[in-house]
């Protein structure tokens, strides 16, 4: 540690810093320039973060503020979350059921039970540095040269359009099966790109100055109040003493972070005999946990989740997501994923300490384990149960993701064999057939509920992604599928423009425009394939797939098309695992050809514009707050198709003729069986020889055998 700090020493005063950006900010204090001016009192400052802290205590601003100096964390949390919800629903009139749900949620927030040890880890939060309520809206000049956003292991591409030439490439899957980890496997950007994102959000949530130890950073003044010495020292006296702890307590995320830490503590202290948690709780572990799940870190990790990870697995509705009112289990899982995609290796290593704790926290959650109420309906109580279940399902799915791609070998095996089966059971409990939107074309704006739209679309998407993870285990681990395409009788996912709309009015306008576009002019002949995902998939088997049907399927967008081509892999697995399906690959081959043509229509007609592409193709110009709108790794769905096509061609090829000696041995065996009066085995009859499975190891944690197969395909280029 000493060697690391020695690299960041101020040449003027010899102060050492943990991070180089802290040293650069500190060096500004040795100069005389004060370029930042308060618009209220005209005071000048050397750094923008000091100015932002000053604005919170500026006398001019305080004159119009409340005289009360006591913090009200519950009231503040309610006010902020209500404001966000008012923005989202300002154009809608909620139904009685929805109003009842909001009333119950508000009541639950007011009656939050604070245990006796509520603030024992507040000092741990302060020691890791934070200035509450800092704005995330500042822009940094480093984004003017932001590069094209692709996986750090992939070659940058100009856009999403693709061509017929690159449909024969397996470069993404080759990398995907030869590496592990989020940033190496998915479209998470290069190290430099992620460093810039991390710096952007760190500047907005972290105070300038050195990160001191707990004993150095938290001091007590004469009145007994705690203060953050780093903030006090580097604010040049602008921040009054005795306010740090009160600000911590009034931070809207304080109680939510406390809830996460307390839940982890209870999990560790009361772990079962078969628990996979190896930690033993202690004051040091408590402080480490509190520092990792501090408000400053949780804010930063969630921002990294949205900007870097969300495009790859888009199951959470960002416009209605509220940090202060989110489910603690979901927030903890999102924070761990955000830390895993951070450019700072310390964040990733720190996150791995809490993988097993958050896993047990999520899968022991009552909402996840609850059975469906009898006679599930759309009453207020049933809608509340379904909403809680969806949140629990999202959290459990995220646990499966970070354990399977970032966890140990034993964790990956446990997720694949045990936990994911529980996720599938929970998905079926919610009701796959109930994942359906109402007919929005028959609604007026005043009848449209943005909240119900968001929760329904979240359910549809998380069910699709559960199905996709099941097919991923089939493709990459050679594990028999646990879900079948025929049970996915639900709506297809809506386009990204609908899911990313920030207000009820914007969302409703897009829905209405989409409905009108599908029922005018030539589109009168286009079938409504979005009503039933299974039925849409079955259209690929039709021999008379005309242009209107192909256009309708292509308009489903990349997520639904990605799920369709993945489903074909499950059917191929069933074929090569069976003894009695010889000659039945023709329908699958026809479906593969139909999908290829549909994908071509998507690329040429829909991939560059709304509603399936909501940001410009020139990703270089994207601001960090717009990165969550990108299309993630599902844009490589063509490679999943190509792998399936090559596998079908290999399985359809005629088996090589047996050696002459083996032919004579088979004939001798057949004559002996005939002389003994035994019937010949149908599998050994001439012409009934079968080709063995392409992968011989089942439920394999390593993806090496799949990578070998891909390398073999690329080497010989079977056509």
Secondary structure, 3 states (H helix, E strand, C coil): CHHHHHCCECCCCCCECCCHHHHHHHHHHHCCCCCEECCCCCCEECCHHHHHHHHHHCHHHHHCCCCCCCCCHHHHHHHHHHHHHHHHCCCCCCCHHHHHHHHHHHHHHHCCCCCCCCCCCHHHHHHCCCCCCCCCCCCCHHHHHCCCCCCCCCCCCCCCCCCCHHHHCCHHHHHHHHCCCHHHHCCCCCHHHHHHHHHHHHHHHCCCCCCCCHHHHEEECCCCCEEEHHHHHHCCCCCCCCCHHHHHHHCCCHHHHHHHHHHHHHHHHCCCCCCCCCCCCCHHHHHHHHHHCCHHHHHHHHHHHHHHHCCCCCCCCHHHCCHHHCCHHHHHHHHHHHHHCCCCHHHHHHHHCCHHHHHHHHHCCHHHHCCCCCCCCCCHHHHHHHHHHHHHHHHHHHHHHHHHHHCCHHHHHHHHHHHHHHHHHHHHHHCHHHCCCCCHHHCCHHHCCHHHHHHHHHHHHHHHHHHHHHHHHHHHHCCCCCCCHHHCCCCCCCCHHHHHCCCHHHHHHHHHHHHHHHCCHHHHHCCCHHHCHHHHHHHHHCCCCCHHHHHHHHCCCHHHHHHHHHHHHHHHHHHHCCCCCCCCHHHHHHHHHHHHHHHHHHHHHCCCCCCCCCCCCCHHHCCHHHHHHCCCHHHHHHHHHHHHHHHHHHHHCCCCCCCHHHHHHHHHHHHHHHHCCCCCCCCCCCCCCCCCCCCCCCCCCCCHHHHHHHHHHHHHCCC
